Amino acid sequence: MRPRSTGELLTLELSSRFTLWSYLGAVDEVNLRLTAYRSLVERRPPPPSAPRSRTRWLDLDRDYGAGRDHGLSLPRWLWSLARGPKVYEVFAYDDPLPALVCLRGEVSSRWSARCASA
């Protein structure tokens, strides 16, 4: 917003509502709110820092499908899950219900597709 009286550019709100993808950066201690603030107010983001971890974003269904499409066996895919810290798209140990609902929907849609092609 730019009031006519001063002509100065003003910020009405700095939204700190980030998407789920932003969580991966937050897990690796990237201060996304400070970066957004500096980019807006100081017109320059803070200098980049070297990555500190190897946290991986994991969507179990898509990840397994991609591994299978590239010839990764089920045991090797399961072994790959054991390495390093992860951030899950849907799954959470303390709240598994959303993942179970997604799994139910995925199984239902695959079952429907198989029945339709039979």
N, C-alpha and C positions, 0 to 999 in steps of 0.2 A: 504494500500500500504506500502511496506517495501523497501526503496531504498537500493541498495547494498552498497553504500558508508557509511551509518551509521547503517543500520540494524534496525533502529528505526521504529516502527509502526506509520504510519501517517494516518490521516483521511482526505479524499479529500472533502467530503461533508456530512453535517448533514442535512438530509431531515426533514423539518418541515411540510411536507404535511401529514396530518393525515386523516384517514377515517371518515366517517360520525359518526360512533360509538364513536369516540373520543370526539365528541361534548358534550356528556353527562357528561364526566369528566370535561370538560372545564366549563360547566354551574355550576358545583359544586366547581369551583375555584381550580381544580387540575392543577398545572403547568406541563403539559405533556412534553413541550419542555425542561424544566429544568430537569425533571426526565430522559428524553432520554439523555441529555447532560451529566449529572452526571453518569449515567450508563455506558456511553461510555468512558468518559474522566477520571473520578475518579474511575471507576469500582465499584461504589456502588450507588444505588439509594438513594434519600433522605428518611429519616424515614417516615413511613406511618403515616397519621393523621386520626383522627376519622372522619367519615362521617359528613358533616355539613348540608345536606338537604336530603329531600326525593324525589328528582326529579326523574320522571319516564320517560323511553323511551316508546313512544307510536306509534305503527303502527295500525291505526284505524281498518283496515280490519282484520288483524291477531288477534288483541286484542279482537274484537267482536266475531270472530270465536272461539277463545279459550274459551271465557266466555260462549258462547252458548254451546260448547261441554261439559262444566263442569256444565251445568244446570243454568247458570246465565240468568235471564230474561232481556229483553231489558230495562225496567225501572231501574233495579238495575245496569246494565252496564252503562247506561247514568249517573246515580247518581255517579258511581265510577269515571267518567271522571271529575267531578266537584272538586274532592279533590286534593290538592297539585299541585306543579309546574310540568310541563310536557315539554318534548322535543319530537317533532313529527318527524317521519321518513320522511314524504313527505310534510305534511301540514304546511303552514305558513300563518298567518293572513295577512301579508303584501304582499304575493305573492301566492294566492290560485291556480293559473293556473296548476302547476305540480300535485297537488292533484286532481284537476278536470280531468286532462288527465288520471291519474291512475284510477280514479273512472270510467271514460268512458271505459277504457280498461277492467276493471274488470267486468262491467255490460255486455259488448259485449261478453266476453269469457263465462260468465255464461249463457247468452241468447243462444249462439251457442251450448253449452253443452246440454241445455234443448231441443233445436230443434233437435239435433242429436239423443237424446234418445227417442223422440216421435215417 
